[in-house]
Amino acid sequence: MNSSILEQTKAQAQVLIPVFEELKAEMGEEKAQAIMHRALEKWGKNAGRQIKDMIPGNPADKIAAATSYYSMDHAIEYEIIQQTSEAFEYKVTGCKYAEFYKELGQAELGYRFVCAHDFSIASGISPDLELERKGTIMQGDPQCHFLYKLKK
C-alpha cells in the first residue's frame, strides 16, 4: 500500500515524538534536539538522493516534481511564483502538516521533524541546489516562501 507523505508524516510522529521525549528526559533538551537534528539531517539528505535518482531533469525540475508529491491529499496548497531550469519558487498558503502538529500541540517539534530538513533534502538532490526560506506556517507565519535555486 502506497501512502501519501502526509500519512507517512502522521505515522512517523507517533514514533518520533515519544522518542524525542524519552531522549529529552534522559539527556536534556539540548542534547535530545542535537541527536534528532543529526538523525533527521541524514534522513533528509538520503531522501534528496532518492529524489535525485528517481526523478528526471535538472535539480530545479526534480524539486518541482517532488513538491507536487508532497502536496498529495491536498497536504499543501501552493502557488508557483517561478519555475525555470535554474530556480523553483513557490509560496505555501495552506499546510496540513502544520495543522496536524498544531493539533497535537507540538508545532515546534513539527518544524524540527517536517520543515527543518527541507534544506538537507535540497543538498541531497544536488550540492548545487540551495534553498532560501524565511519562516514557515508551522512557526506561525501566514505562509511559507520557498526559493530553490542553483548556485552560481
N, C-alpha and C positions, 0 to 999 in steps of 0.2 A: 504494500500500500504506500503510495506517494502522498506525503502530507506537505502542506504549504510551509513556508518559512515561519509564518505566524504561528501555526500549530506546533511546529518544532520548538519555537521560542517558548511557548507556554509550557511545553513538556520539560524543556531544559530548566526553566525557572523552578520547577518542583524539586529539582536536584541542586541547582546552583545556590539558591537562597539558603537552604539548610546547611550546605557545605560551608558557605561563607560564614554563617552564624556560628558554626562549630569552630572554624578556624579563628574567628574573632574572639570567642570565649577562651580559647586555648592560648592564643598568641598575642592578642590585642588587635585593635582595628587596623593600625598602620601596617603591620606585618601581613595580616589577612588580605588587605587590599593589594599589597605588593605581589603576593603569591597569585591571587586571582588575576591581576593585571597581566603578569608574565604569562600565565597559562592561556588567557584569552588572546593575548597578542600572538602567541604561537598558533592558536586555533585560527585566528583571522588571517594570518599570513598563509597558512595552509589552504584555507577556503579561497583566498585570492589565487593561489597556484592552480587550484581545481578549476576556477573560472577561466583562467588563462588557457588551460588545456582543453576545456570543453567548448568554449565559445569562440567562433571565428572572428577575425578582424583585428584592428589595432586596439591598444588599451582603452581608448575612449569608447570605441564600439562595444567592447567587452563589458565595461561598467554600465553602459546604457542598457544592454541586454539583461545584465544581472539585476538592474534596478526594476525592470518590469517583472522579473521573477519574484523579487522581494515584495512586490505590490500585489501578488496573488491574494485572493479572498478580500480584495479592497483593503489590504493591510495598510497601505499608504495611499493617500490622494496627493498627486503631484502634478506640477506644471513644468514642462520643459521650457527653459529660457533660451538655451542654445545647444546645438548638437552638431559638432564638426569632427573632423578626423583628429583634431588636436585638443578638443575640450567637450565636456558634457556638463551642462549646468542646469540645475532644476531647483524648484522650491517645493517642499512638502508642506501641505496645509492641513492635512489630517493624518493621524498616526495611531493605528490600533495597538501597536507595540507599546506606545506611551500610555494609552488608555488602560491597557492590561496592567502594567506595572503601577500606575497611579491607583487603580482599583485595589491592588494589593497593599498600597501604602508604601511602596518600595521604588519610587521614581529615581532616587539616587542610584540604587542598585541596577535599575533598568538602564540608566545611562551607562553604567560600567559594563553591564552584560550585553547590551544591544548596540548602543551608539558608539562607544569609545573605540571599538575595534574596526570601524569603517576605515580608519587610517591604515591599519595593518593589512586589511583586505586589499586596499589600493596598492600597497607596496608589494604584496604577493602577486598581484596581476602583472605589475611591471615596476622596477625600481625607478623608472622614468615617469610614473604616474603619481601626481600629488593631489591631495585633497585640501581644499580650503573650506572651512565651515566655522561659522560663528554662531554658537548657541543651537539649541535643539528644543523641540516641543517637549521632550522628556524633561528638560531642565526648566521648563516653564515659559519658553519663548512662544510666540504665536505661530512660528513656522521654523522649519529647518531650511537653510540655504546651502546647497552643495555646489561646489565648483571643482570638478575633476579636470586636471589639465596636464598635458605633457610638459615636463621640464624643458626649458630651452637651453 
